[in-house]
Amino acid sequence: MGLISGIPLVFFPKRLRRQRELEAIETKQRRERGGKPRLAHDVKSFFRSLCRILCSPVYTCMMVAVGVNLMGVSGMLAFMPKYLETQFSIPAWKANILLGAVNVFAASLGTVLGGCLTSRLKLSPVSCLKFIITSMLVSTAIISLGFWLGCDQPVINMGQTEQSSGDVSPNMCTEDCFCDEKNYFPTCGADGRNYFSPCHAGCSSMDGAMTFTNCSCLSENVTESQSGRAQAGLCEPECNTLYPYTIVTFLGAFATTTVIMPGFIVTVRSVTEADKPLAIGLSAFGGTLIGEQRI
């Protein structure tokens, strides 16, 4: 795919149309260099340009802001699948598919909409800053709704026999199994309860890779055809907040990514014409350095 997408680049001219501002800058640099070695002059010019860029308060604050934003995004991408898996008791493949679909569509739509608004409304750097602050406040408020959308912690049974009278005899059904208390393998019994592992459910045989049979710890409140059977994984919770949470995550990611293009405009406009190439590269490097660090 990389080779195919690179084919159109072959048809670009060797030199793009030169801008008068850049020609004036290059002429000035040649005049300043005079007969001095090019390498020494370029090194001095690099550090001078670096000092000018870092002395710009708008540019420096934007670079730190990008880094902080990337810190939250990288943390979300690293831990959100496991959060969805444990919070809503869903399998890992479903959590990853939901997160991937949400991020791809939200980021694409948010970036395109942010660029369209910036271009159509011809936003100035100050207006872009106002747009960025507003979008991030809205995004924070939306994402914060996720604190109220979740399921109760599932109850994990360690092996017990429940009689029809309601009496519970803990661990009696697994006393001869010598179950490993450290080997966590959640299992959903046909009685609708979660067990620490198939061993803690009293299962003694398997029917396929994910189904366990002859489970002696299951309660008597199951149908005869399902009696003594259990499935790998946690039981599906009764709460229905997974998809509302997914919608909230989508809207929050959408609002966050609308600031990408306005942020780029602010970064470029906060430095001089001669410092723009270095400013773009330094912003990407600094933002990634701040945001991609792991504890």
SEKE-179020 format. One record per residue (C-alpha): chain; residue number from 1; x, y, z; residue in three letters. Coordinates in steps of 0.001 Angstrom, whole numbers, plus 500000, padded with zeros to 6 digits. Last residue first. Example, Ala and Ser with C-alpha at 12.3 -4.5 7.8 and 13.67 -1.06 7.14 Angstrom:
# SEKE-179020
> chaine num xx yy zz residu
> A 2 513670 498940 507140 Ser
> A 1 512300 495500 507800 Ala
***
This chain:
# SEKE-179020
> chaine num xx yy zz residu
> A 295 505485 505089 534069 Ile
> A 294 505202 505576 530334 Arg
> A 293 506383 508571 528292 Gln
> A 292 504494 509114 525030 Glu
> A 291 503083 512553 525798 Gly
> A 290 506121 514615 526674 Ile
> A 289 508508 513242 524044 Leu
> A 288 505709 513065 521471 Thr
> A 287 504834 516726 521973 Gly
> A 286 508474 517767 521893 Gly
> A 285 509266 515871 518679 Phe
> A 284 506128 516943 516819 Ala
> A 283 506547 520556 517940 Ser
> A 282 510244 520512 517062 Leu
> A 281 509490 519353 513523 Gly
> A 280 506867 522030 512939 Ile
> A 279 509004 524766 514508 Ala
> A 278 512050 523797 512457 Leu
> A 277 510137 524209 509193 Pro
> A 276 508455 527445 510434 Lys
> A 275 511578 529279 511594 Asp
> A 274 512220 531342 508444 Ala
> A 273 508601 532484 508219 Glu
> A 272 508568 533723 511798 Thr
> A 271 506888 531870 514639 Val
> A 270 503408 531906 516248 Ser
> A 269 501618 531439 512904 Arg
> A 268 502831 527858 512475 Val
> A 267 501831 526701 515958 Thr
> A 266 498477 528497 515867 Val
> A 265 497624 526973 512483 Ile
> A 264 498601 523488 513680 Phe
> A 263 496384 523890 516733 Gly
> A 262 493469 524909 514492 Pro
> A 261 494119 521708 512469 Met
> A 260 494264 519333 515430 Ile
> A 259 491516 520964 517531 Val
> A 258 488663 518920 516014 Thr
> A 257 490390 515798 517374 Thr
> A 256 489240 516385 520955 Thr
> A 255 485575 516963 520087 Ala
> A 254 485456 513691 518130 Phe
> A 253 487233 511783 520910 Ala
> A 252 484663 513022 523426 Gly
> A 251 481756 512248 521106 Leu
> A 250 483027 508716 520471 Phe
> A 249 483688 508056 524164 Thr
> A 248 480167 509216 525055 Val
> A 247 478735 506928 522369 Ile
> A 246 480764 503979 523692 Thr
> A 245 479553 504687 527233 Tyr
> A 244 475954 504699 526000 Pro
> A 243 476785 501391 524252 Tyr
> A 242 478165 499706 527355 Leu
> A 241 475529 501041 529767 Thr
> A 240 472989 498215 529576 Asn
> A 239 473321 496625 533022 Cys
> A 238 472377 492936 533419 Glu
> A 237 475944 491719 533119 Pro
> A 236 476970 489013 530628 Glu
> A 235 478573 486185 532555 Cys
> A 234 482349 486262 532743 Leu
> A 233 484487 484133 530468 Gly
> A 232 484717 480421 529677 Ala
> A 231 481325 478706 529621 Gln
> A 230 479782 476388 532220 Ala
> A 229 477694 473214 532246 Arg
> A 228 476441 471144 535205 Gly
> A 227 472766 471408 534337 Ser
> A 226 472148 473018 530968 Gln
> A 225 469743 470380 529633 Ser
> A 224 468073 469994 533045 Glu
> A 223 467351 473676 533332 Thr
> A 222 469082 475636 536053 Val
> A 221 468178 476653 539636 Asn
> A 220 470031 473740 541295 Glu
> A 219 473110 475826 541946 Ser
> A 218 476365 475102 540168 Leu
> A 217 479182 473678 542275 Cys
> A 216 479212 470189 540695 Ser
> A 215 480290 471187 537188 Cys
> A 214 480033 468042 535059 Asn
> A 213 480765 470030 531914 Thr
> A 212 483055 472798 530676 Phe
> A 211 482689 474693 527418 Thr
> A 210 485377 476876 525804 Met
> A 209 487652 474427 523949 Ala
> A 208 485137 471684 523265 Gly
> A 207 483082 469773 525817 Asp
> A 206 485358 469672 528838 Met
> A 205 485484 467578 532027 Ser
> A 204 485631 467858 535831 Ser
> A 203 483929 471167 536507 Cys
> A 202 483606 471993 540217 Gly
> A 201 482921 475682 539599 Ala
> A 200 486168 476470 541428 His
> A 199 487974 474213 538946 Cys
> A 198 486397 476014 536031 Pro
> A 197 487952 479211 537427 Ser
> A 196 487018 482081 539753 Phe
> A 195 483327 481463 539165 Tyr
> A 194 480657 483823 537891 Asn
> A 193 476969 483079 538445 Arg
> A 192 474194 482749 535861 Gly
> A 191 473182 479211 536901 Asp
> A 190 474645 477867 533644 Ala
> A 189 478035 478834 535021 Gly
> A 188 480205 481616 533713 Cys
> A 187 483942 481034 534106 Thr
> A 186 486725 483448 534904 Pro
> A 185 490226 481904 534646 Phe
> A 184 492326 483185 537545 Tyr
> A 183 495149 480756 538421 Asn
> A 182 496281 482201 541750 Lys
> A 181 493902 480264 544046 Glu
> A 180 494901 476958 542434 Asp
> A 179 492126 474440 543012 Cys
> A 178 492912 471353 545141 Phe
> A 177 489935 469504 543614 Cys
> A 176 488927 467399 546668 Asp
> A 175 487405 470298 548628 Glu
> A 174 485775 471658 545513 Thr
> A 173 482100 470933 546212 Cys
> A 172 482436 471760 549918 Met
> A 171 484012 475130 549255 Asn
> A 170 481234 477046 550994 Pro
> A 169 478048 475196 551915 Ser
> A 168 475235 477616 551204 Val
> A 167 471702 477274 552538 Asp
> A 166 468947 478623 550282 Gly
> A 165 466560 475704 550746 Ser
> A 164 467243 474606 547161 Ser
> A 163 470869 474055 548105 Gln
> A 162 473764 476258 547039 Glu
> A 161 477127 474557 546755 Thr
> A 160 480202 476750 546853 Gln
> A 159 483338 477372 544852 Gly
> A 158 485265 480631 544817 Met
> A 157 482404 482708 543504 Asn
> A 156 483250 485968 541764 Ile
> A 155 480682 488763 542126 Val
> A 154 480891 491152 539194 Pro
> A 153 481714 494789 539989 Gln
> A 152 478678 496863 539189 Asp
> A 151 478417 498193 535667 Cys
> A 150 479462 501527 534215 Gly
> A 149 478338 504931 533096 Leu
> A 148 478623 507588 535817 Trp
> A 147 482376 508121 535456 Phe
> A 146 481930 508077 531668 Gly
> A 145 480210 511463 531891 Leu
> A 144 483687 512924 532377 Ser
> A 143 484369 512271 528672 Ile
> A 142 481672 514766 527708 Ile
> A 141 482855 517516 530068 Ala
> A 140 486475 517071 529016 Thr
> A 139 485535 517202 525327 Ser
> A 138 483470 520362 525810 Val
> A 137 486355 522035 527634 Leu
> A 136 488772 520860 524923 Met
> A 135 486543 522223 522169 Ser
> A 134 486165 525631 523847 Thr
> A 133 489901 526007 524467 Ile
> A 132 490761 525002 520889 Ile
> A 131 488158 527338 519356 Phe
> A 130 489439 530249 521420 Lys
> A 129 492986 529477 520297 Leu
> A 128 491840 529269 516673 Cys
> A 127 490162 532667 517033 Ser
> A 126 493447 534128 518248 Val
> A 125 495332 532498 515353 Pro
> A 124 492769 533894 512867 Ser
> A 123 489933 531704 511647 Leu
> A 122 489106 531837 507956 Lys
> A 121 485548 530616 508650 Leu
> A 120 485695 528110 505793 Arg
> A 119 489328 527107 506341 Ser
> A 118 489248 526654 510115 Thr
> A 117 485785 525088 509978 Leu
> A 116 486865 522655 507270 Cys
> A 115 490053 521686 509123 Gly
> A 114 488170 521012 512350 Gly
> A 113 485530 519008 510478 Leu
> A 112 488158 516856 508750 Val
> A 111 490080 516210 511984 Thr
> A 110 486938 515387 513951 Gly
> A 109 485525 513061 511284 Leu
> A 108 488735 511056 510995 Ser
> A 107 489469 510966 514722 Ala
> A 106 485918 509904 515615 Ala
> A 105 485745 507252 512896 Phe
> A 104 489077 505616 513723 Val
> A 103 488798 506022 517502 Asn
> A 102 485307 504534 517808 Val
> A 101 486039 501615 515490 Ala
> A 100 489249 500737 517308 Gly
> A 99 487681 500982 520764 Leu
> A 98 484722 498819 519813 Leu
> A 97 486900 496227 518062 Ile
> A 96 489340 496084 520983 Asn
> A 95 486579 495592 523579 Ala
> A 94 484898 492912 521457 Lys
> A 93 488130 490941 521061 Trp
> A 92 488877 491166 524813 Ala
> A 91 485568 489614 525843 Pro
> A 90 482945 491738 527634 Ile
> A 89 482389 492081 531386 Ser
> A 88 481400 495771 531230 Phe
> A 87 484035 497197 533572 Gln
> A 86 486602 494430 533110 Thr
> A 85 486741 494284 529316 Glu
> A 84 486055 497987 528839 Leu
> A 83 488914 498857 531188 Tyr
> A 82 491220 496308 529523 Lys
> A 81 490517 497863 526139 Pro
> A 80 490951 501389 527607 Met
> A 79 494423 500754 529051 Phe
> A 78 496974 501419 526312 Ala
> A 77 494875 503500 523921 Leu
> A 76 493606 505623 526802 Met
> A 75 497073 506180 528214 Gly
> A 74 498364 507198 524789 Ser
> A 73 495468 509644 524366 Val
> A 72 495931 511196 527800 Gly
> A 71 499657 511711 527289 Met
> A 70 499020 512925 523758 Leu
> A 69 496918 515773 525185 Asn
> A 68 499670 516660 527658 Val
> A 67 502221 516703 524839 Gly
> A 66 500037 518833 522582 Val
> A 65 499531 521292 525438 Ala
> A 64 503291 521447 526070 Val
> A 63 503891 522277 522401 Met
> A 62 501097 524854 522433 Met
> A 61 502527 526532 525535 Cys
> A 60 505952 526767 523914 Thr
> A 59 504544 528216 520678 Tyr
> A 58 502472 530857 522450 Val
> A 57 505342 531814 524780 Pro
> A 56 507814 532343 521902 Ser
> A 55 511274 532123 523465 Cys
> A 54 511485 528471 522409 Leu
> A 53 511202 529451 518746 Ile
> A 52 513773 532251 518896 Arg
> A 51 516247 530021 520741 Cys
> A 50 515856 527234 518173 Leu
> A 49 516329 529678 515297 Ser
> A 48 519576 530884 516830 Arg
> A 47 520656 527297 517457 Phe
> A 46 519975 526308 513851 Phe
> A 45 521594 529446 512403 Ser
> A 44 524804 528684 514283 Lys
> A 43 524809 525113 512968 Val
> A 42 524032 526293 509420 Asp
> A 41 526900 528795 509470 His
> A 40 529381 526188 510661 Ala
> A 39 528212 523738 507981 Leu
> A 38 528269 526302 505157 Arg
> A 37 531871 527330 505712 Pro
> A 36 532233 531134 505786 Lys
> A 35 532784 533061 502535 Gly
> A 34 529635 535159 502826 Gly
> A 33 527242 533433 505203 Arg
> A 32 525210 536579 505827 Glu
> A 31 524667 537206 502114 Arg
> A 30 523718 533557 501500 Arg
> A 29 521252 533723 504403 Gln
> A 28 519678 536942 503095 Lys
> A 27 519207 535418 499651 Thr
> A 26 517612 532332 501226 Glu
> A 25 515211 534504 503238 Ile
> A 24 514247 536585 500191 Ala
> A 23 513597 533428 498174 Glu
> A 22 511437 532088 500989 Leu
> A 21 509304 535221 501056 Glu
> A 20 508996 535279 497274 Arg
> A 19 507616 531760 497188 Gln
> A 18 509079 529130 494904 Arg
> A 17 506749 526998 492789 Arg
> A 16 507678 523405 493482 Leu
> A 15 510940 521928 492294 Arg
> A 14 511549 518473 490860 Lys
> A 13 507998 518395 489535 Pro
> A 12 505472 515931 491010 Phe
> A 11 504776 512865 488878 Phe
> A 10 506722 510455 491107 Val
> A 9 504563 511456 494084 Leu
> A 8 501571 509802 492412 Pro
> A 7 503310 506384 492756 Ile
> A 6 503852 506692 496509 Gly
> A 5 500339 505506 497388 Ser
> A 4 501019 502249 495545 Ile
> A 3 504370 501696 497265 Leu
> A 2 502905 502325 500711 Gly
> A 1 500000 500000 500000 Met
***
